Amino acid sequence: MPEYLETVVDKFTFRVATDRLYHPEGIWVRPVPGGALPRIRIGVTDFLQQHGGDVAFVSVKAVGTRLIEGEEVASLETIKVNLSLPAPVAGAVVEVNAALEPTPEIVNQDPYGEGWLAVIDATAWETDRARLLDPQAYFSVMRAQVEQELKQS
Amino acid sequence: MTGKKARVVVVQCSGIGKSFGSVSREAAYELCEQLRPDETELVALSKLVLGEEQARERVRTSPAVTIDGCKLMCAAALVKHSGGTTACEVAVLDVYRRHKELKPEGIAELNDAGKQLARVLAEEVAHKIDDIGRHGARAGGRRA
């Protein structure tokens, strides 16, 4: 499987990393080692960061915050919009990317890598995982969102 | 020898239809018309886009300061494409990150916070232009 699925629309290339799962609102989820509970890292997709535009500020719930699935885990203020990001899984925040405060632009520069948002210890991983999308399924959702945007523009 | 200093050329984002572009435009006007009218000269980005020779000549022969609304940095890119060098590149977003309370909104008419952000930005650039006047331009574009 390639590292990324890609689609080119007009002058934009949108990539979907193939090594993780996705919430349909543009949040990626990737299991990471450590912790008694399943531990996952989250971030935003390439499509979401491009759609939102240059990020001015990122606010992530503090370490220790307990979240239910769908509750706001982070917000992005960009030059275009304010985005509220839902927690893709239930659990507790155990780490926040400290680089986001001094350099929020890393969300735009490297959304699947250095621009990650938080690490969560998932309390209902098996249930939540079943609701997440595999890369190909999210790729289809993303393309539909892109086409919708094109119709509106 | 007259000792007359070369004016600094200011090129700003065209920024049509976006708040941050409007801030760059307001800041450039504030800078060139109010704060440093004798030291600066505004060159329209659109003239560089169209390849107008007089505008290209100005950026080739004078230190240039660019003010961009977003990270595409169109103004800085166009100066370089036109054969010029940027003495200083400023992005509105970077200034906004230091002044979170000044969130620009509105396009045709910026809100008060956006106008204030433009003034702050213009003052920062004015000081950089003073530095350029004192020390001369360094090619390569220092990011503000």
Interface residues (C-beta under 8 A of the other chain):
Chain A: G53 D54 A56 F57 I79 K80 P104 E105 N108
Chain B: K18 S19 F20 G69 C70 K71 L93 Y96 R97 K100
